[in-house]
Amino acid sequence: MIRIIYFFYFFIGFLLAGMFSANAKSLEASFIGNEAFRVTDGDYVLLTDFPYKSGVYGYMKYTFNFPGTTGNVLSLITHRHDDHFMPLLFSEQNWKIIGPKEVTLPLDQNRVVKLDRKMTFGPMEIMPRWTNHANVEHLSYLVKWQGYRMYFTGDTEDLSALEGLPPLDALIITPWFYRKAKMNEMVPETEKIIIYHHKEKDIIPDCANCIIPVQDQIINIK
């Protein structure tokens, strides 16, 4: 009798696990350029440091052509520099936005998600960290989405931005900050290291297992 009951619970657990697994959606990140990714689960879209001014400062150009980038779209901005954000291009869309006050104050406040220690947008939890970069307000972001954790460093070189992070599924980091973190043995635990804001055909020393995407490349976060 005990064996029958044990088998019954085991079978039910197996079925439930299969159902949850079947309903779980994968996250795909498409690299646009600079620090811009389009991450989606098929229903919601997260755009990082986008829209930016194409080709500015000699960085990557892009053509805006993203079918499905309407509806449940959040633009996540680290700072106000033109190679990360262009207010005029943003104003032409119907997206929500999270960013430093320097970025969001001039915008339509109905589209601004109020900055807090933890914010939600659909299935996403966004936790900002105030970090240093040049003389501008700058945020790095920990994003939790369907149990997956991604950390976007932005342009900071502040090593404190890497302290106390949980295990990550993806660390998205600039080549110069990766080199600094590696030198100081502060690269956080992560399944994937994805380099952004790099030049084309950039070679990153001591980064053999890093993903260095080309434009339009799609990366499966999980």
Secondary structure, DSSP 8 states (H G I E B T S, - for coil): -HHHHHHHHHHHHHHHHHHHHHH----EEEEEETTEEEEESSS-EEEES-S--TTGGG--------TT-SSSEEEE-S---TTT--HHHHHTS--EEE--HHHHTTS-GGGB----SSEEETTEEEEEEEE--TTS-EEEEEEEETTEEEEE-TT---GGGGTT---EEEEEE-HHHHHHHHHTT----EEEEEE-S--TT---TT-TT-B---TT-EEE--
